[in-house]
């Protein structure tokens, strides 16, 4: 839809419930994001080698995750930090998908990376630093790939939804939002995980929303509790950093859990939804 065809008092009409009352459901292979069942996307901050990502894909699949995430291009604050394997990392992810059958999520940083990304991954991630890279948003909006749009760490919810609007206005309706924490005065955690964003977004937009408790806290031991809190707040799924050996991870090991810890968390999530489902049945029966 052309931006000239949109007439609304809302600054993000296509993302708004004014335009669509029903929740959007984004389909990635046989996985539906935005239903009553949470989607768990897991994997390492960085793809480090072919063996690493293939073995980890098997482990997170066995733990119960539905999709594999991994960073091939890494926008880092320091130019001296590991920047990722680039195109080679994307091909390693594609190999991991062949072995595990898990759809792949990975970040791109510029439009020139789109052709390779579209050939090798299933969901394009736009990271927090690129949330307001409008030329990149327009470029992914002209693809037919689902887009995972992370919230910028200094951006308001309205600005986040307006970034989603850039993608939607170019014709790509497959946008998934991801809350990953915002920058505040607090230093006990890496970011402040804004779980209040979940009900706000649900009220204002039909787009599905995931939560990233790994970046949101920056502390691995807080990831399980914040994951459960995010699901209780109503999010549609989680994006969790997982590594077989977090202490040896090329990046962000301090916020990364192990496959065994992921398995325990997913078991707890299944129990939570079973209890919630039974509770809802009791409420329906007895009013």
Buried (B, 14 or more C-beta within 10 A) or exposed (E): EEEEEBEEEBEBBBBBBBBBEEBBEBEBEEBBBBBEBBBBBBBBBBBBEBEBBBBBBBBBBEBBBBBBBBBBBBBBEEEEEBBBBBBEBBBBBBBBBEEBEBBBBBBBBEBEBBEBBBEBBBBBBBBBBBBBBEEBBBBBBEBEBBBBBBBBBEBEBEBBBBBBBBBBBBEBBBBBBBBBBBEEEEEEBBBBBBBEBBEBBBEBBBBBBBBBBBBBBBBBEBBBEBBBBBBEBEBBBBBBBBBBEBEEBBBBBBBBBBBEBBBBBBEBBEEBBEEEEEEEEEEEEEE
